[in-house]
Amino acid sequence: MTRFRLFGKKKEAPKAVAACTCPLCMLTDLLGPKLKGRPYDKSLLKFIISPTNVSDESPKEIEKRVKDAVKKGKIEEARISYLMLIGNALAKENVPAKDVRKYLGEYKLFLKRHKFPPSEYYPSVKDCSDVMNHADEIVGVVRKAYQKVKSPEK
C-alpha cells in the first residue's frame, strides 16, 4: 500500500540562519559580553551605530556640519550629525575622552533645547548622561572592538 498526500506539500525542516557579518552586527557581538550588566549597556548601543560607518572626516569637520545644520534650522539633520560626531569620536584613536564628553554634553544640551519624543533609535538625555559618566571606560572598550571589526583576523 502506498500513502498519498491529498493536500499540501511535505514540510521541510527550517534552514539555519547564518550569522550576520555586517560591521554593525560584528561590533555589537563583540561589545555584548563586555557590556552585560553595566549601567550604560542599553544607552551605548544607541551611540554605536555610527562607528561602523566612520568616515575619513575629522570630528572638527562633523562638528562644523552640525553647527551649520542647527543655524539653518535643519534639526533632524543636526541630530543625525551629532550621532555621527559622537560615534566617530568614540571609535577614533586620536580623539581624547574629554572631547567625547564635550560632544556628549553638546548633544545633551541640543536635546534639552529641542524637545524630542523618546525613541528606541535615538539617544535621550538620560542615555547621554549614562555614557558621559563612564566615558573613559567606554572609549577603551569601543575602540578595541572597533579595531577588531575594522581589521578582522584571518
Disulfide bonds with the S-S distance in Angstrom:
none
